[in-house]
Amino acid sequence: MNPLVLFDSLDLSKSSNENFYTTTEIIATQSGNSYKVESDLVRKYRSELEKIAHLNSFFKKLNVNDAGRSRKVYKLNEQQTLFFIPLLGNTPAVVQFKFDLAAAFVAMRNELQARKIERATEKATTRSLTDAVQNWKHTNNYAQSNFRKLLIKCATGLPYTKVQARGDKGVPMVDLLTAEELERYNKLKALVIPLLDFGETYKDIKEYVEKIATKKLSESLATKDSF
């Protein structure tokens, strides 16, 4: 299912509830109206919408093979959406969309809050991992980077480069993780630190962490599939 609420960056330094939005494209799809109807309505009530917040937009190509055709897509934050959706009437599709959209905004706020809590936990234990790697008997110039890449990969189930592509250059990798991924990252980090203290080799630590991570990811997916 495509998300109803979007957020341009997972960078925690840019996070706030005001950055969450839906689009006229999403609204048109979910309400059963044409895109033109939605766009015309936005333009009609533009001054009212801009009293709430600046009205942001972007151009989107209609066809990847047709560089000449695009349409203007408007972004509406939560407050703008609360004003705009009632203008669509109360068809069954719109009523259901109102319910789903409200739930999506709540879920996004909860996700942001959870990520901030996990990020605070991550910051509190970063020094411990740094110290453990520095004191590790097998340490080298690449050890810090290798262990962080290992933890990112195991926490997300994705190649490091895929996670890196989520954000802009220079954004800390942990700021690009979801709350669930960051929670796994912190738990896996807690497993790595004592293994470093015991002087285990990178190969042995990697195999152990990957085994645990694979098991946890499988359990998480199985739980989601059961709902």
N, C-alpha and C positions, 0 to 999 in steps of 0.2 A: 504493500500500500504506500502511495506517495505521501510524503509529509504535508500536513496542512499549514504548519507554522515553520518558518525558516529563520536562519541566523547566519549572517555572512561569514563569521569567523569563530573558530573555537578558542581563539586566543583569550585567556581569562583576563588579560589586562584591558581588553575592550568590551568585556561582558557587562551587560545591564539588561533589565527587563524591557527597557525602551527599545532595544535593538531587535526584538522579536517582531516578525511581521508575516503577513500572508500577502498574496498577490491577486490582482484582478484576473489573472489566468487561472489560478486555483479556484477563486470564487466562481468564475464562469463554469468551470468543469463540474464543481460540486453542486451548484444551484440549478444547473440545467439551462441556464441562460446563454445567449450568444456572447462572445467576447466583446462585440461591438456594443451591446446593451450595457455591459459592465463599464466599459471605457467611457461611453457617453454619460453615464450616471456619475462617474468620478469627475468628469469635466464640468458637469452641471453643478455639482456641489463642491467644487474645488476650493472655493473661498472658505466654506465651513470646515472642510477637512484640514485646511492649512491653519485655521485658528487653533486646531488641536495640536498639530505638529507639522513640520515641513513635509511636503509631499514628495517622496523620492520615487524615482522611476529608472528604468533601463530599457534598452532596445534589444529585442531577441529575434534572431533569424527564424523565419517561418519554416525554412527548409535548409538543411546543411549544404545542399548542393546548389542553392540559389542565393548567392551572396547579395543580390539586389533587393530582396524582399525581407522586411523585418517589421515588427510592431512594437509599440510602446507598452511596456508592462509596468503598472503602478504597484508600489509597495504600500501596504497599510499596516500601521502598528496596531496594537491591541485596542487602544482608545479610538482610533479612526475606524477600526473594524466594527466596534460596538455601535458607532453612529451609522455606518454604511449598510450593514446587513439588514436592519429593519426596512430600509428603502426598497428591498427586493420583494417585499410581500411575505406571505406565509404559506407558500406551497409546501407540500410534504417534503420535497427535496431541500428547500431552504430551512425548514424547521429542523431537519436532521443535521444539516450542515452547521446551524447555529450551535447545536448540542456538541457535535464533534469538534468544532473549532474552539469552543470554550474549554473543552477537555484538553485539547492540544496545547493551548496557551498555558494551562495549569501544569501540564506535564513538562513543558519547556522550562517553566520557572523552577519546578522541582529538580529538574536535571541540572540547572545552573547552580542551585543551592548545594546539591550533592557534590558537584564537581569542586566547588569552592572548599567544602569541608575536606574532601579527599586530598585536594591540593595542599591544604594547610598541614595535613598529616604527612604528605610527601616531603614538604619542606623541612619538617621537624626531624625526619630520618635521613635526609640527604647527606648531612655531615657524617653520620654513622657509616654509610656506605662508602663515602669518600675516604674516611679514615681506614676502614677495613681493607679497601683496595690498596691504599698506600702502604699499609703494613703487611699485606699479603706476601708470602715468601716467593711467589712466582710473578710478582708485579713487573710491569714494563710500561713503556710510554703510551701504549694503546689500551692498557687494561681498563681504565675508567670508561673510555668510549665503547669498548667491546661489551662490557657488562651492561651499560645503559641501553645499547642497541639490542642486546639479548633480552633484557627485561621488557622493552617496548614490543619486540616481536612476539614474545610469549604472552604478554598481557592482551594483545590485540588479535593475535592469530594472523597478522599481516606482515609482509616484508617491511623493513624499516623505511625504505624509500616511499612506500605507499602511504604510510602514516605521515611522513615528512611533507608529502604533497598536499596535505589537508590545509596547511597554513602558509603564511608568508615566510620568506627567508629570515632567520634570526629569532623566530618565535621558539621558546623552549618546547621541546618535544612533549613533555608531560602536559603542557597546556593544550595540546591537540588531541588528548584522549577524552573519551566520554567518562562519565562518572563510574560506570561499571568497569571500564577498562582501567581507569586509574585505581580503583579499589583492588583489582587483580594485581596491578603493578606494585602497589604497596605491600600486598601479601607476599608476592614473589621476592621482593627486595628483602623482606624480613627473613626469608629462607636463605638467601644468598649470603648475608652478612656472617652468620655463624660458620658457614662452609668455608668462607675466606679465612676466618679466624683459625679454623682447623688446618688450613694449608692445603685444601683439596685443589687439584689441578683444574684449569679452565674447562678441559674436556669433560671431566667428571661432573663439575657444577652445571655445565651446559646441558648434559644429558639428563641430569636429575630435574632441573628446572623445566626443561621442555616436556619431560614426562608428566610432571605435576600439572603444568599449564594445559597440556592436551587433554588430560583427564577433566580438569575444571571447566574448560571450554565445552567439552562434550556434554557434561552434566548441565551446564547453563543452557545450551541449545535444546537438550531434551526437556528441560523444565518449561522453556518457552513454547515448545511444540505441543506440550500437554494442555495448554490453555486454549 
